[in-house]
Amino acid sequence: MSVSTASTGPFRLRARQGDAKTLLSWELDEAATSGLAGFTISAQPPGGAAYFLYNRLTFADPSAHAQDPAQPTRASINSPFHAFRWVHHPGLVHQRLQPNLGRYSYTVTPRYFVDRSMAPIDHALGASLTIEVAPFRKGRLRVGFTRGFVQSQAYADHFGPKATFEPHDPELVWDTSQIAGVATDGTSFTFEDQHRWLGFTARPLILELLDEVRADPDMTLDVFAYDLNEPAILTRLLDPTLAARTRIILDNAALHHDAKPPPSGRRKPEDEFAERFVALPGSQIKRGHFGRYSHNKVLIASRKNRARKVLTGSTNFSTTGLYVNSNHVLVFDDPKVATTYRTVFDATWDGDVARRSWLETGLDRSAVSFATAHVPSTAIHFSPHSNENATSILGGLLGRLDHETTAAPASGRSVLFAVMELSTRRKKGSPPASDDERRAGNPVYFALNELHADPACFSYGISDNPDGIKLYRPGQPGGVLVTGKPTAVRLPPPFNQVPRVAGHQIHHKFVVCGFNGEAPVVYCGSSNLALRGEQVNGDNLIEINDPDVATAFAIEAIELVDHFNFLNRCSTDGSSPKINTAKPVEAAARIGWHLGTTDLWVHKFYDPDDLRCRDRCLFAQQFAAEP
């Protein structure tokens, strides 16, 4: 597994490799925590100068503490971090929008108070290590994520709190090179600049595959699409040289298709695209939605009629899918995996995107498994399923969740997740459902909602729609479940306002079990993990048994929960911003246990009367510095 460690006396540092980002975590012997003021973090990029990571929490009176006058107040040498972990994204602050990737060196140094004043840094106390920082790749599997942080101080600082990622009422295909706004430093930026930043590592994977097929006349493309309106993707699909070698299965449920011309005259983007695409010579397209939705988001590249590569995941080929939602993309550069998806596409195409004809193929009945030197151990389920098969498939995930509450040793028990939907409520006007009815209707949602109540398993999760906003104090018992849609984000100083998001923020559908145990697994893909969805939607549910892949997804869950936990705790009902000065929820304690850190000592970090933010939030906008 891609983990690097280092230690200096009582201080131990660990780095875990994610997708172009690094999870740093550390621990300190109890005897060395007296007078602890926090931690200074520096990063040395390849081919560049070392720099200190920035912290938004600063001393009320920096002059009362040791300061490096050559560094800004926010530099962690002057304002140390008050946490036992940090996720570092190179770029934006020190390296702007195109950071160096490669081998990074990190140094983390404990800092201490002496007579209520932070002492100068003692470099001998720090520990240093190196680790690769690059887009995630494991053999012939690549994983990418959207940034999913429009609701972040980093986005607001660079693009402004009122920046939009598309023009008002745009045409179907529009020019992303046009000026979108003026950044806080006075420089103008384009929509393309925003899209590159927000699309993070997921966007290049999609565009690279489309460009690869477009450039090779011997290659063909098959597309499953649900939402379809992203301009860079549409530009490529409407290129006659690619369209002539492309087949598309495009959803035509009511969200994407008007059975009659709308009174406003404004057609759905998918309808307009289909009309333009079918007019191109050689292009082929079919519209359908199985029982409810054709919900896959898949690109299959073939060469001389042999499938070579497939892209899948939760990311819709839309502006919101890539630039607002938190999403993931997987690319299997493997003929066996690609051929499986091509077989599913052909069966769906031949059956005219109908549930009955699909079920007659039998392709829904069992998972297709892969385990080679080039592809991590993977099993893929394709829906829609029969009612019986859908129950059985979700039962496998439920069995693994149950395993996390009973497995030995206890230190390996964990569930981290980011799932768009967790509501188990009935339709408006229906009587409340019993627990048995909720469990039968949406068994995975029920299990994830109730997981916090089991003290045997650490859980850390986020959803756009849990049944209410829940923050559970770990160990009493419980985990952490937060909403990805804070209702009224009004942040106290020294933080500013962040943009609000319409629609979904958390669009992921992944669950990680035992990410640092003996048999870590991640469930991901396009499936919403709902029983009804498995019965009526065209989807793919992917199970990957691999520690590196599980770690990449676990880091994504940790950073999302941490970020939105902060927003949730600081959000107000629209009145004057208030800071919660109550004793903090020690959410870091149990995640620290699983990361090998001593987060329980976080409350001893500093004099709370000497920091601007008295909320003592342990996660303090970890993306504010350098996402």
N, C-alpha and C positions, 0 to 999 in steps of 0.2 A: 504494500500500500504506500502511496506517496505521502509519507510522513517524515519529518525531520525533527530531531531533538537536540537539545544542548542544556548544560547546567553549569552553574557557578555557585558552589557552596550550597546554601539553603534554597537557592532559586533554580527552578527548572522550567524550561521553555519548550514548547512543541508547536510545530507548524503543520497544517494539513492542506493539501493542494485541492483547490476547487476549480471552477471554470473561469480562468483568467482572474482569479482572486485567491486570497490566502486567509485561512482561519488560523490566527495566532491565539494560543492559550497558554497559560502559565500557572505555576503554583509556588507557594512560598511556605517554608516551615513556620509553624505557629510561633516559635521563638523569635522569628525575624519580622514579626508583624507589628511590634510596638512602634508607634510613631509613624506608621506607614502613611505616606502622602499620595501614593498612586504610582503610575508607571510611565516612563518615557519610552517612546517607540521611534526608532529610526529605520529607514529603508534605503538600501543601496541598489539602484537599478542597474542593469547591464549597460555599460557605455555611458553612464551619467553620474552626476554628483549625488552623494547621499543627502537625504533630507529627513526632517522630523515630520511625522504624521501630525495633523492638526486636530485639536480638540475644541469643541464649542463651549465647554464648561471652563470658565476661567475664574481666577481669584477676584474677589471684589476689589482688593487693593493689591495688584501685582507687586508694587514697590515694597511690600512687607515681606516678600519672599525672594529667594535667589532667582535672578532672571538673567538670561543671555540677551544682552541688548542687540545683538546682531540678528536675533530671531523675533518674529512676531509674537504677540502675547498668546495667540492660539497654538503656537508650536508646542508640542507636548514636552519639550525641555522646560518650558515656562509654565505650562498648564498640563500636568500629567493626567493620564486617563485613570478613571476610577472604576475599573472593571478588570476582570481576570481573563478577558478575551477580547479580540477585535478582529473584524473582517476587513482586510485591506484590498481596495480596488485601485490599482495604479491609474493615475490620470487625473484630469480636471484641475486640481489645485497646482501641482508641481509640473505635470507633463501635459496638461491640456487634454484635447480630445483624442490624440494619437500617442498614447504612452508606449514606452519601450516594454516589450515582453521578453521573457527569457529567465535567466538565473538571477534571482534576487537574494540579497543578504539582509537579514533583519536583526536588529539588536533591541532587546527590551531590558530596561534598567529600573529596578525599584527605587523610589524616591522617599525621603523621610523628613519629618518635622523635627526641629530642635527648638525647644522653647516657643512653640506655636508658629514658627517660621520655617518654611521649607528650605532645607539646606541645599547647597550646590550639588550637582550631580557627581556621583562617585562612579566612574566608568568601570571600576574593578568589580562592581556588584552585578553588572549586566551579563547577559548571556546572548550569544550570537549564533545564527545558523543560516543556511542557504537552502532554497527550494525553488523549483521551477514554477514560474507564473506564466501560464499560457492557456489558450483555449483547450478545453478538455478533450483528450483522445486516449482511448484504451484499445490497442490493436486496431481493428477496422471499425471501431465504434467511436463516433464523435458526438458530444453532447453540448448543446448551446442553450443559453437562457436569454430572455429579454431582460432589460433592466428593471422594468416594472416599478419605477420610483418617480412618477410625475408628482406624487405627494411627498416630496422630499425637499429639504433645504438646499441640497446640492442643485437640483433642477431649478429651483426658484432663484438661487444665486447666479447661475450662469445664464439662464434664458428669461428670467423674470417670472413673477407669480401669475402673470396674465398671458403668458405665451401659449399659443395654440400650435398643435402639431400638423395642422392642415388649414388651408384658407377657408373662409366662410363660403358655404355652399359650392364646393369645388366641382369641376367637371369630372367625368369618370376617370380620365387620365389627365393629370396636371403636372406642371413643371415644378419639381421639388428644388430646383436650383434658385428659385426666386427668394428674395429677402423675406425672412419671417419676422424679424424684430431686431432689437438692439440689446446686447448683453449688458450686464452691470458694469463692465469695464469700458463701455462706450463703443465696442466693436459690433458690427452687424453680423448676423448669422442667418443662414438659410434653413429652409425646412429639411434639406438633406443633412445639414449639421445635426439638427435635432434627431432625425431618424437614425443616423449612425450611432449617436449616443444612446438613445432609448432602445434601439434594437439590439444593442450589445453584441453578443456572440451568436444569437439565433439568426439575425437578419443576414449576415454574410453566408451562413450555411445554406439558406434558401436561395439567395441570389447566385451563389457560386454554382449550385447544381443546375439552375436554369441556364446560366451562361455556358456551362460545359456542354449541355445538350444542344443549345442554339449554335455553338461553334462547330459541332461535329455533324456533318450531313448523314453519317451512318447511325446516329443515335435517334431514339424516339422517346417521348415522354407521355406518361399516364398520370392523371391528376385526380385525386379526390379533393373536393373543396366544399366547405360549408359557408363561411363568410368569405367574400372575394371582392376586395376593393382597394388594396394597397397599390399605389401608383407604380412603384418600381417593378412589382410583380406583374401587373397588368400590361405594362409597356413591353415586357418580355413575351408574355403569352399572346399578345396581339401582333407581335412581329411575324410577318408572313413566312419568314424562313423557319421559324419554330412552330408556328400554328399548323403548318402543313404536315408536321410529324407528331402532332399532339392529340390525345384523346382526353376529354374532361368529363367526369361525373360531378355535376354541380347540384347542390341541394335546391329543391324548389318548394320547401315548406313556406308557410305564409310570411315568415320573417324575410324571405329572400325572393318571393315571387308574388306578383299581383295577377290573380285570375282574370281581372278586368282592368282596363286602364284606370289609374287612380284619378279622382276628380281634380287633384292639384296638377296633374300632368307630369309630376316628378316620379319617374320610375325607380324601381329598386335597382341598385348598382348591378346586381347579379343578372337581372333581366336585360339591362342595357349591354352588359358584357356579352351575354349569350348571343344577342342579336348581331353584335359586331364580330364576334368570333366565328360564328357559323357562316358568315359571308366571306371568310378568307378561304382560298382554294386549299383543299385537302384536309381542312380541320374537321374534327368530329367531337360532338358534345351530346350528352344525355342528361336530362334533368329528372330527379326523383328524390324520394325521402323515406324509403322503406315504410315502417309503420308510423314514424314521426319525423325523424331527421336523418339525412345523410351527413353524419357528424364527423367523419374522418377528415384529417388534414394531412394528405400524403402526396409525395412526388416520387414516381418510380422511373428511373432512367434505364433504358435498354440500349444495347448496341448490337446491330445486325440481328434483331429480334430475340436477343438473350438479355434478360434482366441483369443489371450490374450493380445498381446502387438504389437505396430507398431512403427517403426522408419522411419522418413521422413525428408525432408528439402532440402537444396540446395547443400549439400556436396556430391560430387562424390566419389565413392569408389576407389580412385586413389591417387598416391603420390602427384600430384599437387593439387588435391581437398582438401586433408587434410593438406598439409605442405607448400603450397604456397598461394593458394586462400584464401580470406576472405569468410567464409561460416558459415552456421548454420545448426543445427540438432535439431529435436524435437522428443521426445519419449512419446507417449500416452500409459500409462500402464492401458488401459481401454478396456474391451472386446467389447463394442459397437463401439468405434472408430476402433479398430483392425478388427472387423467383416466387417465394411464398406470397408476397404482397401482389405480385403480378397475377398470380393465380386467382387471388381474391378479387382483384380488379376485373379480370376477364369474366369471372362468374357473375359478378354484379352487372357488368356491361351486357352480357348475353341474356341476363334475366331482367333487363330494363329496370334495375334499381327497385325491385319488388321484394318484399319480405318473404312471401310464400316461395317464390322461385329460388331465392337465396337459401332458405332452409332445406330445400330439396337437394341442394348440392352436398350437404353434410359437412361443409367446411366450418360450421359453427360448433361442431360437437366436441372437439378436443383441441388442446393447445398444440401449436407447432413449436418444437424445442430445438435450440441450437447450442452447441458447446464445442468450440474449436479453439485452435491456437490463436485465431485472429479475432474471435468474437466471444465476449464474456458469456457465461451460462445464461441463456435467455429463453423464455417461453412466451408465446404471443397468442392471445385469444381474439378471435374476430367475431363481432356481433353484426346483426341481431341474432340472439339465441332463442331457442325454445324456452318456455317458462321454466322447465325442469333444468335445462343446462345453465340458464342464467343464475338460478339459485345455487347450483353446484359450484360454478366458477367463483362467485362472490364468497361462497363458503370456504374456498381455499384461502382467500385473503383473511377472512374472519378467523380461520384456524391459526394463521400466523399471528394475528393480533392476540388471540388467546394464549399462544405460546409465550408471548412477551410478558405475560402476567405470572407464568409458572416456571419458566426456564431457569436453569442454574448455570452459572452463578448469577446472583441477583444484579451484579454490577453491569451485566450486559443487556439488561432489559430496558428497552426504550422504543418509543414510537414518535417519530417526527413527521409532520405532514403539512401540506398546503393543498386544500381541496376547495374548489369553488363553492360548492353547495353542501351544507350540513343540516339543512332544515328537515325535520321530521313531522312538521305540522301539517294538518289537513287544510283543504281549501277553506276559504273564508265562509263562515256560516255553518260549517260542519261541527259536530260536537267534538270535544277533546278526545284524542285517541289514547287508549291505554298503552302501557309500556309494551305489552305483547303485540298490539296492533302496530306500533311504531317500529318494533323490531322486525316484524314480518314484512312491513311495507318497504323499509329502507334499512336493511340490517347493518351495512357498513356505516351509514350515518349514525345510527343508534349507537354502535360500538364506539366510534370516535368521540361522540358527545359524552359518553359515559365513562370513557377510559380514565379520565382524571380521578374518578372516585376510587380507583384501585391503587393502594399504596405500594404495590409490588412492582409497578411499572412506571417509569418516567415518561411523561408525554409532553409534547411541545408542538402546538399546532396553530394554524390560522385558516380562516375561511371567510368568504364574503358574507356568508349568511348562517352563522351559528344561531341557535335559539336564544338570542339575547347575547350581550357582550359579557363574557365570563373571564375573570382573572382569578385563577385558583392559587392559593398559597401552597407551594410544594411541601410535601411531607406532613400535611394535616388532614387527610391525604390529598394528593392531587397533582396535576400538571398545569400547563398554561394553554389556554385557548383564547385567541383574540380575534377581533373582526378586522378584515382588510378594508372596511368602509367606515371610517370614523364619521360620525354624523355632523359634527361641527368643529372643524379643526381651527382652534384659536390658541396659539401657542404663546406662553409667557416669555418675557425677555430672559436671556439674550437671543431667543429664537424669533424668527419672523413667520409670517403666514406662508402656507404652502398651498398650491392649487388644489381645488376639489375635483373629484373624478366622477363623471356620470357613467353609469353602467358598472361593469365588473372591474375590480382591481386585481383580486386573486382569481386567476382563471386556470391555475394549475390543477392537476388531478393526480397528485402523487402522495404515496405513503412510504416511509422508510422505517423498517423494523430492524432493531439491533445493529445500528450502523457501526458501532465499535465493538460488537460482540464477535462470536466465532462464526456466525453465518448470516451476515448482513444481506438484506434484500430490499429492493425498491420496486414498487408498483407504480407505473406511470403510463403515459399515452393520452389518448383522447377521451377515454371513458370517464363519465362523471361518477362512476362507482355506485350508481343507483340501480336498483333492481329493475324498475320499469325501463330505464334507458338501455340496459343490457338486453331487454326483450324486444325493443322496437327501433333502436337506433343503429346505424352503421358506424361501428367504432372498432378500435383496437386497444386492448388492455395488455400491457407489456410487463413481464416480471423479469427482473435482472438480478441474479445472485452474484454480486461482485463487490468487494469492499471499497474499491476506488470509486465506482459509479455511485454506490450508496453514500459515500462521503460527499461527493459533489452535490447530490440532492439534499443531504442533511445540512450542508452549509447554506444552501438556498433557503431551507426552512428556518434555520436559526436566524439568519439575517432578516427575513421577512417578519418573523414573530417579534424580534427585538425592535425593529423599526416601528411597526404598527402598535406594539405595546406602548412605546413612548407616545405616539400620537393619541392613542386611546386614553391614556392616563392624563394627558394635557388638554384633551378636547373639552369644550364647555358647551353649554346650551345656547350660546350666543351672547351671554352677559359678559361683563368684564373678565378678562383672563385671570384665573386664580391658580395658585400653586398649591398642590397638596403637600402639607407639611406633616402628615401622619407618618407613622412608622412604615417604611417601605415594604412592599411585598418582596420577600427574598427569593425571587424567581431564579436568580443566578445560582442558588445553592445546589439544586439537583442537576441542572445542566452542567455545572462545574464538576459535579461528581462524575459525570459521564465523560467529561473532557479531561479529567485528571487535574482539576484546579481547586484552589481553596477559596471559592467565592463567598463562603460564609463570613469571611473577614472583611467583606466589602464595606460594612457599616463602620469600620474603624479607620477608613481611609483618610478622613479629613474632618476639620471643624465645620459643621454645617452652617454656622453663622458667617463663615468667611467665603462662601461661594454664592454666586449670583443665583444659581438654581438650587433651591432648598428641597426640591422634590426628591432628591437622592435617587433619581431614576438610574438604574444600573446600566441602561442600554443607550442612553443619551445620544440618540440620532447618529448611530455609527456610520451612516452613509453621508452625513453632512460633510465630512472631510474630503474623501476622495472616492466616490463611487465609480 
